[in-house]
Amino acid sequence: MNEVAYFPQIEAIKKAKENIKKIIAETSLQKNLRLSNEFEATVFLKREDLQIVRSYKLRGAFNKIQNLYQDNKVNNGVVCASAGNHAQGVAYSCSILKIKGVIFMPITTPKQKLEQVKMFGGDFAEIKLVGDTFDDSKNAAIAYSEENNAAFIHPFDDPLIIEGQATVGLEILEQVTQKIDYVFVPIGGGGLASGIASVFKQLSPETKIIAVEPKGAPSMKTSVENGYNTELDHIDKFVDGAAVQKVGDLTFEICKDNLDDYLTVDEGKICDIILQMYNRDAIVLEPAGALSVAALEQYKDNIKGKNVVCILSGSNNDITRMEEIKERALLYNGLKHYFIINFPQRAGALKELVNEVLAPSNDISYFQYIKKNNKETGPAVVGIELDKKEDFNSLIDRLENHNFDYQYLNTDSTLYSLIIG
């Protein structure tokens, strides 16, 4: 274990656990039979999705605010910026301690998240909607903090936040009797991963800690590869609980020396896991909450016969996102394909596509006719859902054998986003 400027010590983490025990649920560590059978391993799920605010974020937020409260440093309240779980943790902490909290959120924040923050914060949380992005809200929150001498509660890059999140690791070790070989932990800003790594490196150093990020936002992996904390120019914000452009300076220093591997997972794979966990295990996960399970496939040879823990970090998923989640999963699995098909302007052309090109198990799930003045052909955007991805090549063969003029959209990201996205 290499020396770093700050490294969370077990005594500080135990103190954090004592600080937060009155409001934190000790979440269960459950063996999952389906995943254990699939990967020929013993797979445990650490159910932080069942935390009071439905994510682990409450641990760090309350630990930080409780310490400030005890030191009489919250006379002017606290302030944070968040579009999701951190906001709920701060709001709930303020309601418990009966102190004023001001929470800056982007104007684009979904209504469901706003309502959750209001519910957990009650009369003690004031929401301010500022800007279109998290950075806009963060800058406004920092300015407010300085102008009003209110304590700024960082979502991840703070020792007390990290020590609060580290209590997840303590619980895991208290809940098992056998050796843990692997822990898969999601990474956004790095607070949870830093906390987990610090606990296991001190109490169970033989355990491998595997960090998992979304493919569209690999900020920690990129930083470790570059050797310095790197801000990404662009990220895919779909996995909103783990999509950050830059990890914390503290968390980077801890993670780069104490994590054993860094994986990225395609957003489509994450969506597939969300649907699997819901349909097969009755577990509701947000995209970030599914990261750890989504990474198991990449480690299937390593974990065979081993004891594995996947941390399910949260379940704050807006039901309105489910259609997009299903769509991304189908595209990732090669089960949904979009075309622009130029139908000849003659009777029976569409019938020919349905009866002679599509197989009985194929389904037209999207159809939009594009009106044009051309009297010979009429283009339509057609979405076709397959039963098996192996059916794709035969579908293409039948399109060409029946002389259909088409353009495939799945591989043309610009055209796909304009027409379908």
VOMAR-591424 format. One line per 5 residues: number of its first residue (from 1); their letters; for each residue x, y, z of C-alpha. Coordinates in Angstrom, 3 decimals, decimal comma. Layout:
BEGIN
NUM = a = X/Y/Z ~ ...
end
This chain:
BEGIN
1 = mneva = 0,000/0,000/0,000 ~ 1,735/3,188/-1,181 ~ 1,935/6,421/0,820 ~ -0,456/9,168/-0,251 ~ -1,181/12,612/1,155
6 = yfpqi = -4,453/11,337/2,626 ~ -5,539/7,780/3,227 ~ -8,659/6,909/5,264 ~ -7,665/5,035/8,402 ~ -9,822/2,326/9,961
11 = eaikk = -10,280/4,262/13,205 ~ -11,649/7,259/11,282 ~ -13,976/4,967/9,322 ~ -15,206/3,334/12,525 ~ -15,852/6,806/13,920
16 = akeni = -17,846/7,605/10,789 ~ -19,874/4,452/11,294 ~ -20,681/5,538/14,849 ~ -21,617/9,029/13,606 ~ -24,126/7,789/11,058
21 = kkiia = -25,550/4,691/12,728 ~ -28,688/6,433/13,981 ~ -29,989/7,164/10,487 ~ -28,282/4,640/8,216 ~ -29,780/1,270/7,377
26 = etslq = -27,263/-1,572/7,549 ~ -28,054/-2,922/4,115 ~ -28,110/-6,648/3,491 ~ -25,440/-8,683/1,746 ~ -27,401/-11,241/-0,248
31 = knlrl = -26,172/-14,257/-2,145 ~ -27,706/-14,175/-5,621 ~ -28,406/-17,704/-6,838 ~ -28,931/-16,760/-10,502 ~ -25,647/-14,885/-10,870
36 = snefe = -23,802/-17,472/-8,807 ~ -24,964/-20,229/-11,157 ~ -24,288/-18,177/-14,277 ~ -20,696/-17,365/-13,325 ~ -19,941/-20,531/-11,327
41 = atvfl = -19,016/-18,365/-8,360 ~ -20,544/-17,262/-5,075 ~ -21,910/-13,826/-5,925 ~ -23,121/-11,543/-3,147 ~ -25,023/-8,297/-3,745
46 = kredl = -24,463/-5,432/-1,315 ~ -27,904/-3,830/-1,401 ~ -27,236/-0,099/-1,084 ~ -30,245/0,298/-3,369 ~ -32,259/-0,416/-0,194
51 = qivrs = -30,681/2,460/1,760 ~ -33,115/5,049/3,182 ~ -32,580/7,457/0,285 ~ -32,080/4,492/-2,087 ~ -28,329/4,993/-2,467
56 = yklrg = -25,120/4,882/-0,419 ~ -24,691/8,658/-0,767 ~ -26,406/9,335/2,553 ~ -23,466/7,783/4,413 ~ -20,922/10,368/3,306
61 = afnki = -23,309/13,321/3,323 ~ -24,500/12,717/6,872 ~ -20,995/12,015/8,166 ~ -19,765/15,332/6,777 ~ -22,728/17,401/7,935
66 = qnlyq = -22,851/15,715/11,356 ~ -19,186/16,607/11,941 ~ -19,788/20,217/10,918 ~ -22,848/20,303/13,175 ~ -20,878/19,033/16,157
71 = dnkvn = -18,218/21,694/15,522 ~ -20,843/24,479/15,281 ~ -19,936/25,154/11,651 ~ -23,434/25,043/10,167 ~ -24,896/28,204/11,676
76 = ngvvc = -25,334/29,545/8,147 ~ -26,501/26,211/6,781 ~ -25,005/23,972/4,141 ~ -25,050/24,025/0,373 ~ -24,422/21,434/-2,329
81 = asagn = -24,776/20,893/-6,058 ~ -26,210/17,653/-7,365 ~ -28,619/16,314/-9,954 ~ -29,392/13,161/-8,003 ~ -28,390/10,973/-5,091
86 = haqgv = -26,019/13,373/-3,309 ~ -28,807/15,962/-3,217 ~ -31,133/13,484/-1,544 ~ -28,494/12,524/1,014 ~ -27,822/16,157/1,891
91 = ayscs = -31,542/16,980/2,037 ~ -32,293/14,082/4,370 ~ -29,320/14,947/6,579 ~ -30,578/18,516/6,894 ~ -34,054/17,325/7,877
96 = ilkik = -32,617/15,029/10,570 ~ -30,311/17,684/12,047 ~ -32,841/20,502/11,457 ~ -30,436/22,799/9,662 ~ -30,912/24,819/6,488
101 = gvifm = -29,746/23,210/3,267 ~ -29,646/24,882/-0,140 ~ -29,391/22,461/-3,019 ~ -28,468/23,665/-6,491 ~ -29,706/21,501/-9,345
106 = pittp = -29,718/21,999/-13,140 ~ -32,915/23,351/-14,681 ~ -33,026/20,134/-16,715 ~ -33,307/17,895/-13,604 ~ -36,238/15,453/-14,010
111 = kqkle = -39,312/16,183/-11,936 ~ -39,018/12,853/-10,121 ~ -35,634/13,819/-8,666 ~ -36,874/17,233/-7,588 ~ -39,797/15,637/-5,787
116 = qvkmf = -37,510/13,155/-4,019 ~ -35,254/15,928/-2,745 ~ -38,278/17,885/-1,502 ~ -39,646/14,794/0,224 ~ -36,406/13,924/2,026
121 = ggdfa = -35,557/17,524/2,925 ~ -38,997/18,775/3,911 ~ -38,907/22,325/5,250 ~ -35,132/22,224/5,695 ~ -34,089/21,923/2,031
126 = eiklv = -34,410/24,709/-0,514 ~ -33,912/23,830/-4,164 ~ -32,405/26,344/-6,560 ~ -32,532/25,471/-10,260 ~ -29,583/27,037/-12,065
131 = gdtfd = -28,114/26,373/-15,505 ~ -28,402/23,500/-17,928 ~ -25,484/21,405/-16,620 ~ -24,100/20,143/-13,334 ~ -21,089/22,452/-13,702
136 = dskna = -23,414/25,459/-13,907 ~ -25,107/24,370/-10,684 ~ -21,796/23,612/-8,969 ~ -20,374/27,027/-9,771 ~ -23,530/28,693/-8,470
141 = aiays = -23,413/26,589/-5,303 ~ -19,780/27,497/-4,604 ~ -20,568/31,191/-5,183 ~ -23,531/30,943/-2,802 ~ -21,362/29,204/-0,226
146 = eenna = -18,772/31,987/-0,314 ~ -21,324/34,808/-0,270 ~ -23,363/33,344/2,599 ~ -20,613/31,618/4,578 ~ -22,502/28,350/4,174
151 = afihp = -20,602/25,048/4,321 ~ -20,161/23,472/0,876 ~ -20,776/19,705/0,902 ~ -18,728/18,137/-1,888 ~ -20,234/14,987/-3,428
156 = fddpl = -17,005/12,950/-3,263 ~ -13,705/14,804/-2,828 ~ -13,678/15,255/0,937 ~ -12,145/13,061/3,684 ~ -15,352/12,921/5,744
161 = iiegq = -17,387/12,018/2,656 ~ -14,940/9,247/1,758 ~ -14,892/7,908/5,321 ~ -18,684/7,843/5,345 ~ -18,813/5,870/2,104
166 = atvgl = -16,116/3,546/3,461 ~ -18,585/2,236/6,039 ~ -20,046/0,122/3,216 ~ -16,785/-1,822/3,241 ~ -16,831/-2,293/6,996
171 = eileq = -20,345/-3,690/6,797 ~ -19,390/-6,159/4,074 ~ -16,550/-7,598/6,167 ~ -18,810/-7,813/9,216 ~ -21,491/-9,647/7,221
176 = vtqki = -19,367/-12,477/5,810 ~ -17,599/-15,400/7,392 ~ -15,654/-16,453/4,310 ~ -12,813/-14,757/2,491 ~ -13,897/-12,257/-0,192
181 = dyvfv = -11,849/-12,658/-3,356 ~ -13,264/-9,816/-5,463 ~ -15,287/-6,660/-4,874 ~ -16,750/-4,884/-7,904 ~ -17,444/-1,238/-7,142
186 = piggg = -18,878/1,506/-9,387 ~ -16,920/4,725/-9,851 ~ -18,259/8,201/-10,507 ~ -16,217/10,793/-8,658 ~ -14,444/8,047/-6,718
191 = glasg = -15,715/8,545/-3,160 ~ -17,196/5,070/-2,751 ~ -14,289/3,311/-4,488 ~ -11,767/5,199/-2,332 ~ -13,616/4,195/0,814
196 = iasvf = -13,996/0,548/-0,188 ~ -10,343/0,281/-1,237 ~ -9,133/1,824/2,019 ~ -11,076/-0,675/4,145 ~ -10,045/-3,783/2,225
201 = kqlsp = -6,405/-2,820/1,801 ~ -6,135/-2,546/5,584 ~ -8,402/-5,390/6,721 ~ -8,445/-7,812/3,778 ~ -5,481/-6,941/1,521
206 = etkii = -5,772/-10,158/-0,516 ~ -9,183/-9,050/-1,838 ~ -9,072/-7,621/-5,358 ~ -10,978/-4,344/-5,766 ~ -12,259/-3,910/-9,324
211 = avepk = -13,453/-0,452/-10,342 ~ -16,228/-0,152/-12,940 ~ -17,062/2,938/-15,005 ~ -19,454/3,577/-17,893 ~ -17,764/3,375/-21,287
216 = gapsm = -18,896/6,914/-22,095 ~ -17,328/8,437/-18,967 ~ -14,067/6,641/-18,084 ~ -12,615/9,513/-16,060 ~ -10,776/7,426/-13,428
221 = ktsve = -9,422/4,878/-15,906 ~ -8,176/7,664/-18,178 ~ -6,597/9,507/-15,265 ~ -4,763/6,405/-14,024 ~ -3,514/5,640/-17,535
226 = ngynt = -2,320/9,255/-17,977 ~ -0,718/9,404/-14,534 ~ -2,578/12,563/-13,514 ~ -6,159/13,583/-12,769 ~ -7,584/14,206/-16,221
231 = eldhi = -10,722/16,104/-17,153 ~ -12,541/14,506/-20,092 ~ -13,635/16,794/-22,917 ~ -16,915/14,988/-23,432 ~ -18,905/12,323/-21,601
236 = dkfvd = -22,057/10,311/-22,204 ~ -24,338/11,397/-19,346 ~ -26,698/8,411/-19,578 ~ -25,262/6,744/-16,457 ~ -25,974/9,917/-14,530
241 = gaavq = -24,908/8,587/-11,134 ~ -21,401/7,787/-12,391 ~ -20,813/10,130/-15,327 ~ -18,315/12,783/-14,255 ~ -15,819/14,631/-16,406
246 = kvgdl = -13,182/14,694/-13,660 ~ -12,780/12,599/-10,529 ~ -11,666/14,095/-7,227 ~ -8,027/14,916/-6,523 ~ -8,160/13,033/-3,209
251 = tfeic = -10,027/10,102/-4,690 ~ -7,636/9,863/-7,635 ~ -4,615/9,643/-5,322 ~ -6,254/6,900/-3,270 ~ -7,645/4,913/-6,190
256 = kdnld = -4,573/4,935/-8,437 ~ -2,521/3,053/-5,844 ~ -5,170/0,884/-4,212 ~ -7,526/-0,422/-6,899 ~ -6,554/-3,594/-8,716
261 = dyltv = -8,231/-3,059/-12,069 ~ -10,323/-0,525/-13,976 ~ -13,105/-1,722/-16,262 ~ -15,515/0,131/-18,521 ~ -18,939/-1,183/-19,491
266 = degki = -20,986/-0,257/-22,543 ~ -24,126/1,712/-21,696 ~ -26,166/-0,834/-23,658 ~ -24,815/-3,660/-21,487 ~ -25,773/-1,676/-18,384
271 = cdiil = -29,319/-1,348/-19,728 ~ -29,464/-5,081/-20,386 ~ -28,449/-5,770/-16,776 ~ -31,062/-3,328/-15,437 ~ -33,755/-5,283/-17,290
276 = qmynr = -32,344/-8,654/-16,184 ~ -32,202/-7,624/-12,538 ~ -35,756/-6,305/-12,680 ~ -37,290/-9,196/-14,607 ~ -35,398/-12,060/-12,955
281 = daivl = -34,560/-10,798/-9,470 ~ -37,232/-8,122/-8,833 ~ -34,445/-5,611/-8,110 ~ -34,845/-2,054/-9,381 ~ -31,547/-0,374/-10,240
286 = epaga = -30,501/2,954/-11,656 ~ -27,824/2,781/-14,388 ~ -24,946/3,425/-11,966 ~ -26,362/0,796/-9,626 ~ -26,043/-1,863/-12,320
291 = lsvaa = -22,378/-1,188/-13,164 ~ -20,862/-3,779/-10,850 ~ -23,032/-6,651/-12,105 ~ -22,561/-5,537/-15,716 ~ -18,787/-6,001/-15,326
296 = leqyk = -18,925/-9,660/-14,222 ~ -18,945/-10,937/-17,812 ~ -15,493/-9,405/-18,404 ~ -14,119/-11,246/-15,346 ~ -15,953/-14,547/-15,778
301 = dnikg = -12,761/-16,608/-16,036 ~ -11,136/-14,930/-13,024 ~ -14,087/-15,228/-10,645 ~ -14,990/-18,869/-11,310 ~ -15,073/-20,667/-7,966
306 = knvvc = -14,465/-17,422/-6,059 ~ -16,384/-15,323/-3,544 ~ -17,494/-12,090/-5,195 ~ -19,277/-8,966/-3,949 ~ -21,067/-6,573/-6,300
311 = ilsgs = -22,081/-3,252/-4,785 ~ -25,517/-2,144/-5,998 ~ -25,029/1,555/-5,400 ~ -28,525/2,925/-5,984 ~ -32,058/2,502/-7,281
316 = nndit = -33,220/6,039/-8,071 ~ -34,404/5,289/-11,589 ~ -37,115/7,381/-13,208 ~ -39,767/5,070/-14,714 ~ -39,963/7,346/-17,761
321 = rmeei = -36,458/6,166/-18,717 ~ -37,472/2,535/-19,112 ~ -38,304/2,816/-22,819 ~ -34,867/4,254/-23,516 ~ -33,284/1,564/-21,346
326 = keral = -35,113/-1,167/-23,277 ~ -34,118/0,417/-26,604 ~ -30,443/0,636/-25,670 ~ -30,461/-2,968/-24,452 ~ -32,024/-4,233/-27,693
331 = lyngl = -29,509/-2,308/-29,806 ~ -26,587/-3,560/-27,721 ~ -27,756/-7,172/-28,043 ~ -28,199/-6,868/-31,806 ~ -31,946/-7,418/-31,599
336 = khyfi = -33,164/-4,120/-33,015 ~ -32,197/-2,634/-36,355 ~ -33,204/0,541/-38,141 ~ -33,284/1,111/-41,874 ~ -34,333/3,755/-44,352
341 = infpq = -36,109/1,676/-46,990 ~ -37,037/3,194/-50,333 ~ -40,296/1,478/-51,175 ~ -41,191/1,355/-54,869 ~ -44,414/3,288/-55,443
346 = ragal = -46,535/0,319/-56,444 ~ -49,285/-1,651/-54,794 ~ -48,089/-4,496/-52,572 ~ -44,572/-3,218/-51,793 ~ -45,113/-3,079/-48,036
351 = kelvn = -46,922/-6,416/-48,139 ~ -43,897/-7,923/-49,871 ~ -41,630/-6,694/-47,058 ~ -43,890/-8,128/-44,376 ~ -44,684/-11,466/-46,024
356 = evlap = -41,497/-12,295/-47,891 ~ -38,624/-10,402/-46,281 ~ -39,476/-10,602/-42,597 ~ -39,245/-13,955/-40,855 ~ -42,210/-15,073/-38,706
361 = sndis = -40,299/-14,135/-35,528 ~ -39,377/-10,654/-36,827 ~ -41,439/-7,657/-35,799 ~ -41,814/-4,139/-37,191 ~ -41,530/-2,010/-34,056
366 = yfqyi = -41,123/1,365/-35,756 ~ -42,442/2,694/-39,046 ~ -42,402/6,278/-40,253 ~ -43,209/7,099/-43,852 ~ -41,427/10,126/-45,277
371 = kknnk = -43,552/11,986/-47,821 ~ -41,710/12,997/-50,963 ~ -42,651/14,190/-54,417 ~ -40,730/11,420/-56,129 ~ -43,353/9,291/-57,836
376 = etgpa = -41,115/6,229/-58,214 ~ -39,994/5,596/-54,623 ~ -41,125/6,553/-51,139 ~ -38,679/6,278/-48,217 ~ -39,710/5,050/-44,769
381 = vvgie = -37,767/4,632/-41,545 ~ -38,350/1,056/-40,392 ~ -37,342/-0,471/-37,062 ~ -37,194/-4,281/-37,052 ~ -36,917/-6,332/-33,877
386 = ldkke = -35,371/-9,795/-34,111 ~ -35,810/-12,845/-31,937 ~ -32,103/-13,747/-32,185 ~ -29,200/-11,542/-33,272 ~ -28,061/-14,342/-35,588
391 = dfnsl = -31,122/-13,602/-37,755 ~ -29,649/-10,310/-38,950 ~ -27,579/-11,617/-41,860 ~ -30,498/-13,570/-43,305 ~ -32,690/-10,453/-43,011
396 = idrle = -30,149/-8,494/-45,060 ~ -29,986/-11,296/-47,637 ~ -33,757/-11,245/-48,083 ~ -33,832/-7,458/-48,421 ~ -31,255/-7,635/-51,187
401 = nhnfd = -32,793/-10,669/-52,912 ~ -36,096/-8,770/-53,165 ~ -34,275/-5,702/-54,522 ~ -35,202/-3,364/-51,675 ~ -33,129/-0,180/-51,711
406 = yqyln = -32,129/0,468/-48,076 ~ -29,719/2,322/-45,824 ~ -28,712/0,778/-42,489 ~ -28,890/3,295/-39,634 ~ -27,476/1,526/-36,570
411 = tdstl = -23,871/2,116/-37,594 ~ -24,452/5,715/-38,693 ~ -24,564/7,444/-35,303 ~ -25,181/10,921/-36,715 ~ -28,085/9,895/-38,953
416 = yslii = -29,464/7,570/-36,256 ~ -29,520/10,354/-33,668 ~ -31,214/12,755/-36,077 ~ -33,952/10,354/-37,109 ~ -34,406/8,023/-34,128
421 = g = -32,606/9,508/-31,118
end
